């Protein structure tokens, strides 16, 4: 208090000056806990006392004490009692420790609560597998790529298993070495010497037992094609002949022409016949009305092989003059 001297009729008097206006009180806060924590979500809670001032609050959160993310600002009102506030977080990373705190602001100042932490749940493991190319040529190899996704997917041993057509023998280990996933759970290996359509899957060998959904790696026979001429007279016939390896009788053979929009249109058909112990053969003539690109498509009557195509052949009729 500031005292002021006043001289009254020769008497010295002391009076008190009016007190200064009290400053606005800052809010008080207390960071609460995290609840309903899942792999990607959590609910954060706190207490905020506005102490009579219009007060807003938000939560800061992140993987360290620098936070890096802030929730939307919300109102805590202007009461004089502590109230419970909260917010739902989404889009979090699994198996990760997060720091968070509450921050409140009013005319009295900005106040931050204590740092707290929570850890999101582990990401469940899942195993997927793909093959490239698919289908492959008879006797060829397919590159298998897969991922053991989820928490703890890195450094795990994966075994490739196969079940060849007609798929009645059950899965057995493929004749290749097991592979180990990288830090991200990815792996790659080569399955060689495929001779028939084959179901393929990946399985874990230790820890949690998992198997990928089986995929079928198709095997296409090799189709060879020769034509009697590439420059026939218009509206005359060209003979398409060739072989299919390995032997498959009967296989349906279609002589096809590519349309203007890229679709293949069948213009003639025949079935394969036996040739040698390792191949079958076919022959069929088709009328050539205009220039175009042709091919032979071999469709098989069961699932031992995938459909196959021969080389594309450009045929250009010559003038009849």
Secondary structure, DSSP 8 states (H G I E B T S, - for coil): --EEEEEETTEEEEEE-----------EEEEEEEES--SS-EEEEEEEE-TTS-EEEEEEEESSTT--EE---EEEES-SSEEEEEEEE-S--TT-EEEEEEEEEETTEEEE---EEEE------EEEEEEESSSEETT--EEEEEEEESTT-TT-EEEEEEEETT--S--EE-SS--EE--TTSEEEEEE----S-EEEEEEE-SSS--B---EEE-EE-EEEEEES-SS-BTTEEEEEEEEEES--SS-EEEEEEE-TTS-EEEEEEEE-EE-SSSEEEEEEEEEE-S-EEEEEEEE-SSSSSB-EE---EEE--B---
